[in-house]
Amino acid sequence: MQFPCPYCRAVLVDDGTLAGSEVECPYCRGRIQMPGAPIAATSTTQRVEHVYRLDKSPGIAAVLSFFWAGLGQMYNGQMAKGFGFMAAGPLAVIVGSVAFIGTMYRVGDDSAPPEAMLPAALLAGVFGLVAFMVWAWGVVDAYSVAQQQQRRGRKSRRRR
């Protein structure tokens, strides 16, 4: 049976002998109630010996967000933030494109002066910059969150 520690995300592995009992996570020392029916009632806290970590690599998180904003956040376990990044970048590109095309369509007749294209160019530039900033923020955020998760895992291992 595998059970994730709710405090440090380490995965506790048990053969079923600790079902229903209270155990201590070897990484963070948090007390966890193992799922399942108790085999025998005990008042002492037992230790789970077999543990593996779900460490997240900052490099992988950054590369995933580099190719698609939001993937790195999802890799780090932040689903809502990942979907937000996935929607914000393309939304800025779409809004900028629609504004640019709409302005150019109005300027399309021959009676409009050339400087009438300036608002369209500014809109495209502003929304393009916003899309780039969302993408860059996604890469940096994915990297830094994965790095923080790694640090927390290392600190809890040192306390053992």
ABEGO torsion letter per residue (X at the ends): XBBBBAAAGBBBBBAGAABGBBBBBAAAGBBBBBBEBBABBBABBBBBABBBBBBBBAAAAAAAAAABBGAAAAAAGBAAAAAAAAAAAAAAAAAAAAAAAAAAAAAABAABBAAAAAAAAAAAAAAAAAAAAAAAAAAAAAAAAAAAAAAAAAAAAAAX
